[in-house]
Amino acid sequence: MLPLKQNDQFVIGSISKQFTAVLVLREFDKGNLDLFTPIHKYLPELTQSWADTVTIHHLLVHMHGISDLNKPTSFKVGSQYSYSQIGYDLLAKIVERSSGKSFAELSEALFKECRMDNSFHPDNKKYNNLVKGYTEIESGKIEFETETFQNYVAAGSFISTVKDLNTWNSLFYSGKLLKSK
């Protein structure tokens, strides 16, 4: 077993959603998005009727019921909470449309602004010190994780370090990333 170092990088899982939410809210702060407008306005290629009901707010707070883009929602939109990965992938697509930039570019700019020098969108492949992850399977055995990057990036595949996440927490909770409203 090797001791961890400050510059060891990890796939940070659902902490990634914080970065996505901030990118969305920054587009809102700029007046490029409305949190309560149905997402069909931003993603007109969506063909399901729920696109005329689900809002960005529903996606942010996991109250949309989308489990598959080609199926109806699993419950009435806004009526219950159901933790979701796919909603954050939709948020990434919406932010790309509203900003005119790729989600990788937007996230990299955010990390640079925050001076999070060891945090990355996985497509940028700047992870020289990536620590291998492990998952506990049903039998209780721990196995090497082979599907780390199978998740939606916006929901769970960003790469970061302990030091960078500490920097993020300081900025995020001090109110320096978004307008105070």
SELUMZA-482569 format. One record per residue: residue number from 1; residue in three letters; chain; x, y, z of N, C-alpha, C in turn. Coordinates in steps of 0.05 Angstrom, whole numbers. Atoms other than C-alpha are relative to their C-alpha. Layout:
<recs>
{num: NUM	residu: ala	chaine: A	npx: X	npy: Y	npz: Z	capx: X	capy: Y	capz: Z	cpx: X	cpy: Y	cpz: Z}
...
</recs>
This chain:
<recs>
{num: 1	residu: met	chaine: A	npx: 17	npy: -24	npz: 0	capx: 0	capy: 0	capz: 0	cpx: 18	cpy: 25	cpz: 0}
{num: 2	residu: leu	chaine: A	npx: -15	npy: -25	npz: 1	capx: 26	capy: 69	capz: -19	cpx: -15	cpy: 22	cpz: 13}
{num: 3	residu: pro	chaine: A	npx: 14	npy: -23	npz: -12	capx: 11	capy: 132	capz: 21	cpx: -9	cpy: 19	cpz: -22}
{num: 4	residu: leu	chaine: A	npx: 10	npy: -21	npz: 19	capx: -30	capy: 185	capz: -15	cpx: 16	cpy: 25	cpz: 2}
{num: 5	residu: lys	chaine: A	npx: -14	npy: -25	npz: 1	capx: 2	capy: 249	capz: -37	cpx: -20	cpy: 22	cpz: -7}
{num: 6	residu: gln	chaine: A	npx: 18	npy: -22	npz: 5	capx: -29	capy: 318	capz: -42	cpx: -7	cpy: 4	cpz: -30}
{num: 7	residu: asn	chaine: A	npx: 6	npy: -3	npz: 28	capx: -24	capy: 317	capz: -118	cpx: -12	cpy: -25	cpz: -13}
{num: 8	residu: asp	chaine: A	npx: 14	npy: 23	npz: 11	capx: -57	capy: 249	capz: -126	cpx: -28	cpy: 8	cpz: -10}
{num: 9	residu: gln	chaine: A	npx: 25	npy: -8	npz: 13	capx: -117	capy: 256	capz: -172	cpx: -20	cpy: -23	cpz: 2}
{num: 10	residu: phe	chaine: A	npx: 21	npy: 19	npz: -3	capx: -184	capy: 221	capz: -163	cpx: -23	cpy: 7	cpz: -19}
{num: 11	residu: val	chaine: A	npx: 25	npy: -5	npz: 13	capx: -247	capy: 214	capz: -204	cpx: -19	cpy: 6	cpz: 24}
{num: 12	residu: ile	chaine: A	npx: 14	npy: -10	npz: -24	capx: -291	capy: 253	capz: -155	cpx: -30	cpy: -6	cpz: 1}
{num: 13	residu: gly	chaine: A	npx: 28	npy: 9	npz: -1	capx: -358	capy: 222	capz: -171	cpx: -20	cpy: 24	cpz: 1}
{num: 14	residu: ser	chaine: A	npx: 23	npy: -19	npz: 0	capx: -420	capy: 262	capz: -153	cpx: 8	cpy: 28	cpz: 10}
{num: 15	residu: ile	chaine: A	npx: -8	npy: -27	npz: -6	capx: -380	capy: 321	capz: -127	cpx: 1	cpy: 17	cpz: -25}
{num: 16	residu: ser	chaine: A	npx: 0	npy: -13	npz: 26	capx: -376	capy: 337	capz: -201	cpx: -25	cpy: 16	cpz: -4}
{num: 17	residu: lys	chaine: A	npx: 26	npy: -14	npz: 3	capx: -449	capy: 359	capz: -197	cpx: 2	cpy: 29	cpz: 10}
{num: 18	residu: gln	chaine: A	npx: -4	npy: -28	npz: -10	capx: -427	capy: 421	capz: -157	cpx: 11	cpy: 18	cpz: -22}
{num: 19	residu: phe	chaine: A	npx: -12	npy: -16	npz: 22	capx: -384	capy: 445	capz: -215	cpx: -21	cpy: 6	cpz: -22}
{num: 20	residu: thr	chaine: A	npx: 21	npy: -3	npz: 20	capx: -441	capy: 433	capz: -264	cpx: -21	cpy: 20	cpz: 9}
{num: 21	residu: ala	chaine: A	npx: 20	npy: -19	npz: -10	capx: -491	capy: 470	capz: -220	cpx: 10	cpy: 28	cpz: -1}
{num: 22	residu: val	chaine: A	npx: -11	npy: -27	npz: 1	capx: -445	capy: 530	capz: -214	cpx: 2	cpy: 10	cpz: -29}
{num: 23	residu: leu	chaine: A	npx: 0	npy: -9	npz: 28	capx: -435	capy: 532	capz: -290	cpx: -28	cpy: 8	cpz: -9}
{num: 24	residu: val	chaine: A	npx: 28	npy: -7	npz: 7	capx: -511	capy: 531	capz: -298	cpx: -8	cpy: 26	cpz: 12}
{num: 25	residu: leu	chaine: A	npx: 8	npy: -25	npz: -14	capx: -522	capy: 585	capz: -246	cpx: 15	cpy: 24	cpz: -10}
{num: 26	residu: arg	chaine: A	npx: -14	npy: -23	npz: 11	capx: -469	capy: 629	capz: -277	cpx: -13	cpy: 8	cpz: -26}
{num: 27	residu: glu	chaine: A	npx: 14	npy: -7	npz: 24	capx: -506	capy: 625	capz: -343	cpx: -27	cpy: 14	cpz: 7}
{num: 28	residu: phe	chaine: A	npx: 24	npy: -13	npz: -10	capx: -569	capy: 644	capz: -304	cpx: 8	cpy: 29	cpz: 9}
{num: 29	residu: asp	chaine: A	npx: -9	npy: -26	npz: -9	capx: -530	capy: 702	capz: -271	cpx: 4	cpy: 19	cpz: -24}
{num: 30	residu: lys	chaine: A	npx: -5	npy: -16	npz: 24	capx: -512	capy: 727	capz: -342	cpx: -25	cpy: 6	cpz: -15}
{num: 31	residu: gly	chaine: A	npx: 26	npy: -4	npz: 14	capx: -585	capy: 725	capz: -363	cpx: -3	cpy: -18	cpz: -24}
{num: 32	residu: asn	chaine: A	npx: 1	npy: 18	npz: 23	capx: -572	capy: 668	capz: -413	cpx: -19	cpy: -23	cpz: 4}
{num: 33	residu: leu	chaine: A	npx: 18	npy: 22	npz: -7	capx: -618	capy: 618	capz: -378	cpx: -22	cpy: 9	cpz: 19}
{num: 34	residu: asp	chaine: A	npx: 21	npy: -3	npz: -20	capx: -683	capy: 618	capz: -341	cpx: -5	cpy: -27	cpz: 14}
{num: 35	residu: leu	chaine: A	npx: 2	npy: 26	npz: -14	capx: -688	capy: 565	capz: -287	cpx: -28	cpy: -13	cpz: -1}
{num: 36	residu: phe	chaine: A	npx: 27	npy: 11	npz: -1	capx: -763	capy: 556	capz: -294	cpx: -14	cpy: -1	cpz: -27}
{num: 37	residu: thr	chaine: A	npx: 10	npy: 4	npz: 28	capx: -771	capy: 553	capz: -370	cpx: 5	cpy: -29	cpz: -7}
{num: 38	residu: pro	chaine: A	npx: -4	npy: 28	npz: 9	capx: -782	capy: 483	capz: -399	cpx: 25	cpy: -3	cpz: -17}
{num: 39	residu: ile	chaine: A	npx: -25	npy: 4	npz: 13	capx: -718	capy: 454	capz: -425	cpx: -2	cpy: -4	cpz: -31}
{num: 40	residu: his	chaine: A	npx: 4	npy: 2	npz: 29	capx: -747	capy: 444	capz: -495	cpx: 10	cpy: 25	cpz: -14}
{num: 41	residu: lys	chaine: A	npx: -10	npy: -25	npz: 11	capx: -729	capy: 517	capz: -506	cpx: 30	cpy: -1	cpz: -6}
{num: 42	residu: tyr	chaine: A	npx: -29	npy: 2	npz: 3	capx: -655	capy: 500	capz: -498	cpx: 9	cpy: -25	cpz: -15}
{num: 43	residu: leu	chaine: A	npx: -6	npy: 25	npz: 14	capx: -656	capy: 430	capz: -526	cpx: -23	cpy: -9	cpz: -18}
{num: 44	residu: pro	chaine: A	npx: 23	npy: 5	npz: 16	capx: -707	capy: 431	capz: -582	cpx: 0	cpy: -28	cpz: -13}
{num: 45	residu: glu	chaine: A	npx: -1	npy: 27	npz: 12	capx: -684	capy: 363	capz: -608	cpx: -13	cpy: -22	cpz: 18}
{num: 46	residu: leu	chaine: A	npx: 13	npy: 20	npz: -17	capx: -716	capy: 328	capz: -548	cpx: -29	cpy: -4	cpz: -9}
{num: 47	residu: thr	chaine: A	npx: 27	npy: 5	npz: 12	capx: -779	capy: 294	capz: -573	cpx: -21	cpy: -9	cpz: 20}
{num: 48	residu: gln	chaine: A	npx: 19	npy: 8	npz: -20	capx: -811	capy: 270	capz: -509	cpx: -16	cpy: 24	cpz: 11}
{num: 49	residu: ser	chaine: A	npx: 18	npy: -22	npz: -9	capx: -870	capy: 311	capz: -482	cpx: 10	cpy: 12	cpz: 26}
{num: 50	residu: trp	chaine: A	npx: -10	npy: -11	npz: -25	capx: -834	capy: 319	capz: -415	cpx: 19	cpy: 24	cpz: -5}
{num: 51	residu: ala	chaine: A	npx: -18	npy: -23	npz: 6	capx: -786	capy: 369	capz: -449	cpx: -15	cpy: 26	cpz: 2}
{num: 52	residu: asp	chaine: A	npx: 16	npy: -24	npz: -2	capx: -844	capy: 418	capz: -447	cpx: -9	cpy: 5	cpz: 29}
{num: 53	residu: thr	chaine: A	npx: 8	npy: -2	npz: -28	capx: -853	capy: 408	capz: -372	cpx: 25	cpy: 3	cpz: 19}
{num: 54	residu: val	chaine: A	npx: -24	npy: 0	npz: -17	capx: -784	capy: 395	capz: -342	cpx: 15	cpy: 26	cpz: -4}
{num: 55	residu: thr	chaine: A	npx: -15	npy: -25	npz: 0	capx: -745	capy: 458	capz: -324	cpx: 29	cpy: -5	cpz: 9}
{num: 56	residu: ile	chaine: A	npx: -27	npy: 2	npz: -10	capx: -672	capy: 471	capz: -309	cpx: 0	cpy: -4	cpz: 31}
{num: 57	residu: his	chaine: A	npx: 3	npy: 3	npz: -29	capx: -693	capy: 477	capz: -236	cpx: -6	cpy: -29	cpz: 7}
{num: 58	residu: his	chaine: A	npx: 6	npy: 28	npz: -5	capx: -723	capy: 407	capz: -238	cpx: 25	cpy: -17	cpz: -3}
{num: 59	residu: leu	chaine: A	npx: -24	npy: 15	npz: 4	capx: -658	capy: 380	capz: -266	cpx: 20	cpy: 4	cpz: 23}
{num: 60	residu: leu	chaine: A	npx: -19	npy: -6	npz: -22	capx: -615	capy: 415	capz: -213	cpx: -7	cpy: -14	cpz: 26}
{num: 61	residu: val	chaine: A	npx: 9	npy: 11	npz: -26	capx: -657	capy: 388	capz: -155	cpx: -10	cpy: -28	cpz: -2}
{num: 62	residu: his	chaine: A	npx: 7	npy: 28	npz: 4	capx: -669	capy: 318	capz: -183	cpx: -30	cpy: -5	cpz: 4}
{num: 63	residu: met	chaine: A	npx: 29	npy: 4	npz: -2	capx: -745	capy: 326	capz: -188	cpx: -13	cpy: -1	cpz: -28}
{num: 64	residu: his	chaine: A	npx: 10	npy: 0	npz: 27	capx: -754	capy: 312	capz: -262	cpx: -11	cpy: -27	cpz: -8}
{num: 65	residu: gly	chaine: A	npx: 10	npy: 27	npz: 6	capx: -766	capy: 236	capz: -265	cpx: 10	cpy: -12	cpz: -26}
{num: 66	residu: ile	chaine: A	npx: -11	npy: 11	npz: 25	capx: -725	capy: 226	capz: -329	cpx: 19	cpy: -23	cpz: 7}
{num: 67	residu: ser	chaine: A	npx: -18	npy: 23	npz: -4	capx: -693	capy: 157	capz: -329	cpx: 12	cpy: -9	cpz: -27}
{num: 68	residu: asp	chaine: A	npx: -9	npy: 7	npz: 27	capx: -685	capy: 150	capz: -405	cpx: -11	cpy: 21	cpz: -18}
{num: 69	residu: leu	chaine: A	npx: 9	npy: -22	npz: 17	capx: -688	capy: 204	capz: -458	cpx: -22	cpy: -8	cpz: -19}
{num: 70	residu: asn	chaine: A	npx: 21	npy: 9	npz: 19	capx: -734	capy: 161	capz: -501	cpx: -25	cpy: -12	cpz: 14}
{num: 71	residu: lys	chaine: A	npx: 24	npy: 11	npz: -15	capx: -785	capy: 143	capz: -447	cpx: -13	cpy: 23	cpz: 16}
{num: 72	residu: pro	chaine: A	npx: 14	npy: -19	npz: -17	capx: -837	capy: 181	capz: -407	cpx: 14	cpy: 1	cpz: 27}
{num: 73	residu: thr	chaine: A	npx: -12	npy: -2	npz: -27	capx: -817	capy: 206	capz: -338	cpx: -12	cpy: -22	cpz: 18}
{num: 74	residu: ser	chaine: A	npx: 8	npy: 22	npz: -18	capx: -822	capy: 156	capz: -281	cpx: -20	cpy: 11	cpz: 21}
{num: 75	residu: phe	chaine: A	npx: 20	npy: -12	npz: -17	capx: -866	capy: 205	capz: -241	cpx: -7	cpy: 27	cpz: -10}
{num: 76	residu: lys	chaine: A	npx: 8	npy: -27	npz: 8	capx: -902	capy: 271	capz: -249	cpx: 22	cpy: 20	cpz: 7}
{num: 77	residu: val	chaine: A	npx: -21	npy: -20	npz: -3	capx: -850	capy: 325	capz: -259	cpx: -5	cpy: 18	cpz: 23}
{num: 78	residu: gly	chaine: A	npx: 2	npy: -18	npz: -23	capx: -837	capy: 363	capz: -195	cpx: -14	cpy: -12	cpz: 25}
{num: 79	residu: ser	chaine: A	npx: 16	npy: 11	npz: -22	capx: -877	capy: 315	capz: -151	cpx: 17	cpy: -16	cpz: 20}
{num: 80	residu: gln	chaine: A	npx: -17	npy: 15	npz: -18	capx: -819	capy: 275	capz: -121	cpx: 29	cpy: 3	cpz: -7}
{num: 81	residu: tyr	chaine: A	npx: -29	npy: -1	npz: 3	capx: -744	capy: 270	capz: -113	cpx: 10	cpy: -27	cpz: -8}
{num: 82	residu: ser	chaine: A	npx: -13	npy: 25	npz: 8	capx: -703	capy: 217	capz: -149	cpx: 28	cpy: 8	cpz: -10}
{num: 83	residu: tyr	chaine: A	npx: -28	npy: -7	npz: 7	capx: -627	capy: 224	capz: -151	cpx: 6	cpy: -9	cpz: -28}
{num: 84	residu: ser	chaine: A	npx: -3	npy: 5	npz: 28	capx: -605	capy: 227	capz: -223	cpx: 27	cpy: 8	cpz: -11}
{num: 85	residu: gln	chaine: A	npx: -24	npy: -7	npz: 15	capx: -544	capy: 226	capz: -268	cpx: -7	cpy: 14	cpz: -26}
{num: 86	residu: ile	chaine: A	npx: 7	npy: -10	npz: 27	capx: -579	capy: 239	capz: -334	cpx: -9	cpy: 29	cpz: 0}
{num: 87	residu: gly	chaine: A	npx: 8	npy: -28	npz: -2	capx: -608	capy: 305	capz: -310	cpx: 24	cpy: 19	cpz: -2}
{num: 88	residu: tyr	chaine: A	npx: -24	npy: -17	npz: 1	capx: -538	capy: 333	capz: -301	cpx: 14	cpy: -1	cpz: -28}
{num: 89	residu: asp	chaine: A	npx: -9	npy: 1	npz: 28	capx: -518	capy: 309	capz: -371	cpx: -16	cpy: 20	cpz: -16}
{num: 90	residu: leu	chaine: A	npx: 17	npy: -20	npz: 14	capx: -577	capy: 350	capz: -397	cpx: 8	cpy: 28	cpz: 7}
{num: 91	residu: leu	chaine: A	npx: -9	npy: -27	npz: -8	capx: -553	capy: 410	capz: -357	cpx: 25	cpy: 8	cpz: -14}
{num: 92	residu: ala	chaine: A	npx: -25	npy: -5	npz: 14	capx: -485	capy: 404	capz: -389	cpx: -6	cpy: 8	cpz: -29}
{num: 93	residu: lys	chaine: A	npx: 8	npy: -7	npz: 28	capx: -517	capy: 405	capz: -458	cpx: -13	cpy: 27	cpz: -2}
{num: 94	residu: ile	chaine: A	npx: 14	npy: -26	npz: -1	capx: -560	capy: 465	capz: -439	cpx: 21	cpy: 23	cpz: 2}
{num: 95	residu: val	chaine: A	npx: -20	npy: -20	npz: -4	capx: -499	capy: 504	capz: -415	cpx: 17	cpy: 3	cpz: -25}
{num: 96	residu: glu	chaine: A	npx: -15	npy: -2	npz: 25	capx: -462	capy: 488	capz: -479	cpx: -15	cpy: 17	cpz: -20}
{num: 97	residu: arg	chaine: A	npx: 16	npy: -15	npz: 19	capx: -519	capy: 516	capz: -520	cpx: -1	cpy: 30	cpz: 8}
{num: 98	residu: ser	chaine: A	npx: 3	npy: -28	npz: -9	capx: -527	capy: 579	capz: -477	cpx: 26	cpy: 16	cpz: -2}
{num: 99	residu: ser	chaine: A	npx: -26	npy: -14	npz: -1	capx: -453	capy: 595	capz: -475	cpx: 14	cpy: -1	cpz: -27}
{num: 100	residu: gly	chaine: A	npx: -14	npy: 3	npz: 25	capx: -432	capy: 572	capz: -544	cpx: 27	cpy: -14	cpz: 2}
{num: 101	residu: lys	chaine: A	npx: -25	npy: 14	npz: -5	capx: -374	capy: 533	capz: -513	cpx: -5	cpy: -29	cpz: 8}
{num: 102	residu: ser	chaine: A	npx: 3	npy: 28	npz: -8	capx: -362	capy: 459	capz: -500	cpx: 1	cpy: -1	cpz: 31}
{num: 103	residu: phe	chaine: A	npx: 0	npy: 4	npz: -29	capx: -373	capy: 433	capz: -430	cpx: 29	cpy: -3	cpz: 11}
{num: 104	residu: ala	chaine: A	npx: -28	npy: 3	npz: -8	capx: -299	capy: 414	capz: -427	cpx: 13	cpy: 28	cpz: 2}
{num: 105	residu: glu	chaine: A	npx: -12	npy: -27	npz: -1	capx: -279	capy: 486	capz: -444	cpx: -10	cpy: 16	cpz: 24}
{num: 106	residu: leu	chaine: A	npx: 12	npy: -14	npz: -22	capx: -327	capy: 515	capz: -393	cpx: 11	cpy: -9	cpz: 27}
{num: 107	residu: ser	chaine: A	npx: -10	npy: 10	npz: -25	capx: -304	capy: 470	capz: -337	cpx: 30	cpy: 6	cpz: 4}
{num: 108	residu: glu	chaine: A	npx: -28	npy: -7	npz: -2	capx: -231	capy: 481	capz: -353	cpx: 4	cpy: 30	cpz: 8}
{num: 109	residu: ala	chaine: A	npx: -2	npy: -29	npz: -7	capx: -242	capy: 557	capz: -350	cpx: -7	cpy: 4	cpz: 29}
{num: 110	residu: leu	chaine: A	npx: 7	npy: -2	npz: -28	capx: -276	capy: 549	capz: -283	cpx: 22	cpy: -9	cpz: 18}
{num: 111	residu: phe	chaine: A	npx: -22	npy: 9	npz: -16	capx: -219	capy: 508	capz: -255	cpx: 23	cpy: 19	cpz: 0}
{num: 112	residu: lys	chaine: A	npx: -22	npy: -20	npz: 2	capx: -168	capy: 558	capz: -281	cpx: -6	cpy: 24	cpz: 17}
{num: 113	residu: glu	chaine: A	npx: 8	npy: -23	npz: -16	capx: -206	capy: 616	capz: -251	cpx: 3	cpy: -5	cpz: 30}
{num: 114	residu: cys	chaine: A	npx: -1	npy: 7	npz: -29	capx: -209	capy: 580	capz: -184	cpx: 29	cpy: -8	cpz: 9}
{num: 115	residu: arg	chaine: A	npx: -28	npy: 9	npz: -5	capx: -134	capy: 562	capz: -189	cpx: 0	cpy: -29	cpz: 10}
{num: 116	residu: met	chaine: A	npx: 0	npy: 29	npz: -6	capx: -151	capy: 489	capz: -185	cpx: 16	cpy: -14	cpz: -23}
{num: 117	residu: asp	chaine: A	npx: -19	npy: 8	npz: 22	capx: -90	capy: 468	capz: -226	cpx: 1	cpy: -30	cpz: -5}
{num: 118	residu: asn	chaine: A	npx: -1	npy: 29	npz: 4	capx: -100	capy: 393	capz: -217	cpx: -28	cpy: -11	cpz: -3}
{num: 119	residu: ser	chaine: A	npx: 27	npy: 9	npz: 5	capx: -174	capy: 389	capz: -234	cpx: -6	cpy: 2	cpz: -30}
{num: 120	residu: phe	chaine: A	npx: 4	npy: 2	npz: 29	capx: -198	capy: 368	capz: -303	cpx: -25	cpy: -13	cpz: -8}
{num: 121	residu: his	chaine: A	npx: 20	npy: 16	npz: 15	capx: -253	capy: 346	capz: -349	cpx: 16	cpy: -24	cpz: -11}
{num: 122	residu: pro	chaine: A	npx: -16	npy: 23	npz: 8	capx: -231	capy: 275	capz: -366	cpx: 8	cpy: 0	cpz: -30}
{num: 123	residu: asp	chaine: A	npx: -7	npy: -1	npz: 28	capx: -231	capy: 289	capz: -441	cpx: 27	cpy: 15	cpz: -5}
{num: 124	residu: asn	chaine: A	npx: -25	npy: -15	npz: 3	capx: -172	capy: 336	capz: -430	cpx: 25	cpy: -17	cpz: 7}
{num: 125	residu: lys	chaine: A	npx: -21	npy: 19	npz: -6	capx: -130	capy: 277	capz: -405	cpx: 25	cpy: 12	cpz: 13}
{num: 126	residu: lys	chaine: A	npx: -22	npy: -12	npz: -14	capx: -87	capy: 318	capz: -358	cpx: 3	cpy: -13	cpz: 27}
{num: 127	residu: tyr	chaine: A	npx: -1	npy: 14	npz: -26	capx: -87	capy: 266	capz: -303	cpx: 25	cpy: -18	cpz: 0}
{num: 128	residu: asn	chaine: A	npx: -25	npy: 14	npz: -2	capx: -15	capy: 245	capz: -291	cpx: 2	cpy: -16	cpz: 26}
{num: 129	residu: asn	chaine: A	npx: -2	npy: 13	npz: -26	capx: -27	capy: 223	capz: -219	cpx: -26	cpy: -12	cpz: 8}
{num: 130	residu: leu	chaine: A	npx: 27	npy: 11	npz: -5	capx: -94	capy: 188	capz: -225	cpx: 3	cpy: -25	cpz: 17}
{num: 131	residu: val	chaine: A	npx: 1	npy: 23	npz: -18	capx: -106	capy: 140	capz: -167	cpx: -21	cpy: -19	cpz: -10}
{num: 132	residu: lys	chaine: A	npx: 20	npy: 20	npz: 8	capx: -140	capy: 75	capz: -185	cpx: -22	cpy: -2	cpz: 21}
{num: 133	residu: gly	chaine: A	npx: 23	npy: 2	npz: -18	capx: -209	capy: 68	capz: -155	cpx: -9	cpy: -29	cpz: 3}
{num: 134	residu: tyr	chaine: A	npx: 10	npy: 27	npz: -6	capx: -242	capy: 7	capz: -125	cpx: -29	cpy: 1	cpz: 7}
{num: 135	residu: thr	chaine: A	npx: 29	npy: 2	npz: -5	capx: -314	capy: -15	capz: -118	cpx: -6	cpy: -26	cpz: 16}
{num: 136	residu: glu	chaine: A	npx: 9	npy: 24	npz: -14	capx: -346	capy: -63	capz: -69	cpx: -23	cpy: -12	cpz: -16}
{num: 137	residu: ile	chaine: A	npx: 21	npy: 14	npz: 15	capx: -387	capy: -114	capz: -107	cpx: -19	cpy: -14	cpz: 20}
{num: 138	residu: glu	chaine: A	npx: 21	npy: 12	npz: -17	capx: -449	capy: -151	capz: -81	cpx: 11	cpy: -20	cpz: 21}
{num: 139	residu: ser	chaine: A	npx: -10	npy: 20	npz: -19	capx: -408	capy: -206	capz: -48	cpx: 16	cpy: 12	cpz: 22}
{num: 140	residu: gly	chaine: A	npx: -16	npy: -14	npz: -21	capx: -371	capy: -154	capz: -7	cpx: 29	cpy: 2	cpz: -8}
{num: 141	residu: lys	chaine: A	npx: -28	npy: -1	npz: 9	capx: -306	capy: -163	capz: -46	cpx: 5	cpy: 27	cpz: -13}
{num: 142	residu: ile	chaine: A	npx: -9	npy: -25	npz: 12	capx: -267	capy: -101	capz: -67	cpx: 14	cpy: -7	cpz: -26}
{num: 143	residu: glu	chaine: A	npx: -12	npy: 4	npz: 26	capx: -250	capy: -99	capz: -141	cpx: 8	cpy: 26	cpz: -13}
{num: 144	residu: phe	chaine: A	npx: -10	npy: -24	npz: 15	capx: -212	capy: -51	capz: -186	cpx: -23	cpy: 10	cpz: -17}
{num: 145	residu: glu	chaine: A	npx: 22	npy: -13	npz: 14	capx: -262	capy: -1	capz: -216	cpx: 8	cpy: 2	cpz: -30}
{num: 146	residu: thr	chaine: A	npx: -6	npy: -1	npz: 29	capx: -264	capy: -9	capz: -292	cpx: -19	cpy: 19	cpz: -15}
{num: 147	residu: glu	chaine: A	npx: 20	npy: -16	npz: 14	capx: -324	capy: 36	capz: -308	cpx: 0	cpy: 29	cpz: 10}
{num: 148	residu: thr	chaine: A	npx: -2	npy: -27	npz: -11	capx: -300	capy: 101	capz: -277	cpx: -10	cpy: 22	cpz: -19}
{num: 149	residu: phe	chaine: A	npx: 6	npy: -21	npz: 19	capx: -309	capy: 142	capz: -340	cpx: -25	cpy: -7	cpz: -16}
{num: 150	residu: gln	chaine: A	npx: 25	npy: 7	npz: 14	capx: -375	capy: 109	capz: -361	cpx: -22	cpy: 18	cpz: 9}
{num: 151	residu: asn	chaine: A	npx: 20	npy: -18	npz: -11	capx: -413	capy: 160	capz: -320	cpx: -1	cpy: 25	cpz: -17}
{num: 152	residu: tyr	chaine: A	npx: 1	npy: -26	npz: 12	capx: -437	capy: 226	capz: -348	cpx: 20	cpy: 18	cpz: 14}
{num: 153	residu: val	chaine: A	npx: -21	npy: -17	npz: -12	capx: -379	capy: 275	capz: -337	cpx: -13	cpy: 20	cpz: 19}
{num: 154	residu: ala	chaine: A	npx: 13	npy: -21	npz: -16	capx: -426	capy: 330	capz: -311	cpx: -11	cpy: -10	cpz: 26}
{num: 155	residu: ala	chaine: A	npx: 12	npy: 12	npz: -24	capx: -454	capy: 282	capz: -259	cpx: 21	cpy: -14	cpz: 17}
{num: 156	residu: gly	chaine: A	npx: -17	npy: 15	npz: -17	capx: -393	capy: 245	capz: -236	cpx: 28	cpy: -8	cpz: -10}
{num: 157	residu: ser	chaine: A	npx: -26	npy: 9	npz: 10	capx: -329	capy: 240	capz: -277	cpx: 22	cpy: 21	cpz: -1}
{num: 158	residu: phe	chaine: A	npx: -22	npy: -19	npz: -1	capx: -288	capy: 302	capz: -263	cpx: 23	cpy: -12	cpz: 16}
{num: 159	residu: ile	chaine: A	npx: -24	npy: 10	npz: -14	capx: -218	capy: 291	capz: -237	cpx: 11	cpy: 24	cpz: 16}
{num: 160	residu: ser	chaine: A	npx: -10	npy: -21	npz: -17	capx: -189	capy: 330	capz: -178	cpx: 18	cpy: -12	cpz: 21}
{num: 161	residu: thr	chaine: A	npx: -17	npy: 7	npz: -22	capx: -144	capy: 329	capz: -118	cpx: -12	cpy: 10	cpz: 26}
{num: 162	residu: val	chaine: A	npx: 10	npy: -9	npz: -27	capx: -156	capy: 338	capz: -43	cpx: 5	cpy: 30	cpz: 3}
{num: 163	residu: lys	chaine: A	npx: -7	npy: -28	npz: -2	capx: -120	capy: 405	capz: -46	cpx: -19	cpy: 18	cpz: -17}
{num: 164	residu: asp	chaine: A	npx: 18	npy: -15	npz: 17	capx: -163	capy: 430	capz: -105	cpx: -28	cpy: 1	cpz: 11}
{num: 165	residu: leu	chaine: A	npx: 27	npy: 1	npz: -11	capx: -227	capy: 407	capz: -72	cpx: -3	cpy: 18	cpz: 25}
{num: 166	residu: asn	chaine: A	npx: 0	npy: -18	npz: -23	capx: -208	capy: 445	capz: -9	cpx: -2	cpy: 29	cpz: -10}
{num: 167	residu: thr	chaine: A	npx: 2	npy: -26	npz: 13	capx: -197	capy: 507	capz: -53	cpx: -28	cpy: 6	cpz: -9}
{num: 168	residu: trp	chaine: A	npx: 28	npy: -3	npz: 10	capx: -265	capy: 496	capz: -85	cpx: -19	cpy: 6	cpz: 24}
{num: 169	residu: asn	chaine: A	npx: 18	npy: -4	npz: -23	capx: -300	capy: 490	capz: -17	cpx: 3	cpy: 28	cpz: 11}
{num: 170	residu: ser	chaine: A	npx: -4	npy: -27	npz: -11	capx: -268	capy: 555	capz: 7	cpx: -14	cpy: 21	cpz: -18}
{num: 171	residu: leu	chaine: A	npx: 13	npy: -19	npz: 19	capx: -291	capy: 592	capz: -56	cpx: -30	cpy: -2	cpz: 0}
{num: 172	residu: phe	chaine: A	npx: 29	npy: 5	npz: 2	capx: -359	capy: 560	capz: -60	cpx: -15	cpy: 10	cpz: 25}
{num: 173	residu: tyr	chaine: A	npx: 14	npy: -8	npz: -25	capx: -379	capy: 571	capz: 13	cpx: 5	cpy: 29	cpz: 8}
{num: 174	residu: ser	chaine: A	npx: -4	npy: -29	npz: -7	capx: -351	capy: 642	capz: 15	cpx: -16	cpy: 17	cpz: -18}
{num: 175	residu: gly	chaine: A	npx: 18	npy: -16	npz: 17	capx: -399	capy: 663	capz: -40	cpx: 15	cpy: 14	cpz: -23}
{num: 176	residu: lys	chaine: A	npx: -16	npy: -13	npz: 20	capx: -344	capy: 681	capz: -90	cpx: -4	cpy: -10	cpz: -28}
{num: 177	residu: leu	chaine: A	npx: 4	npy: 12	npz: 26	capx: -369	capy: 639	capz: -148	cpx: -25	cpy: 9	cpz: -14}
{num: 178	residu: leu	chaine: A	npx: 26	npy: -8	npz: 11	capx: -440	capy: 665	capz: -158	cpx: -8	cpy: 27	cpz: 12}
{num: 179	residu: lys	chaine: A	npx: 12	npy: -24	npz: -12	capx: -479	capy: 728	capz: -148	cpx: -14	cpy: -8	cpz: 26}
{num: 180	residu: ser	chaine: A	npx: 12	npy: 6	npz: -26	capx: -506	capy: 732	capz: -77	cpx: -29	cpy: -8	cpz: -1}
{num: 181	residu: lys	chaine: A	npx: 28	npy: 7	npz: 3	capx: -578	capy: 727	capz: -100	cpx: -2	cpy: -29	cpz: -7}
</recs>
